[in-house]
Amino acid sequence: MLRLAMLTVDQIIELEVRISEEIENLEAESESTAVEREAISPDVSIGRLSRLDSMQIQEIAKETQRRRDERLPRLKAALDRIDMDEYGKCNGCRQWIAFARLKEQPEAPFCGSCA
């Protein structure tokens, strides 16, 4: 089994900044797309195809919001793990998660093997 090195202080700081920025961005996006998720009233006079397009755009916006709502708690949990000096350790095998993996998915609670 390949044993990975512990994260450096600079790496943890870099990831903490990235996580905080991701949280801010997701929360801002969530607020800005609230209008897109509103129901399309049947009494609005638009063509049939336009209504279908609008409904499709609305469903995409709802799915995007669902994904944001799932990711936000994971990012916040990652910040909690940083505060508890547990960040970067796999919840499965307790080995260190590769820095490259955390750069791509900073909220990852598992190493590549356990995921």
Summary of the structure (lengths in Angstrom):
residues: 115
radius of gyration: 19.5
end to end distance: 15.5
largest distance: 63.9
contacts: 278
relative contact order: 0.18
helix: 60%
strand: 2%
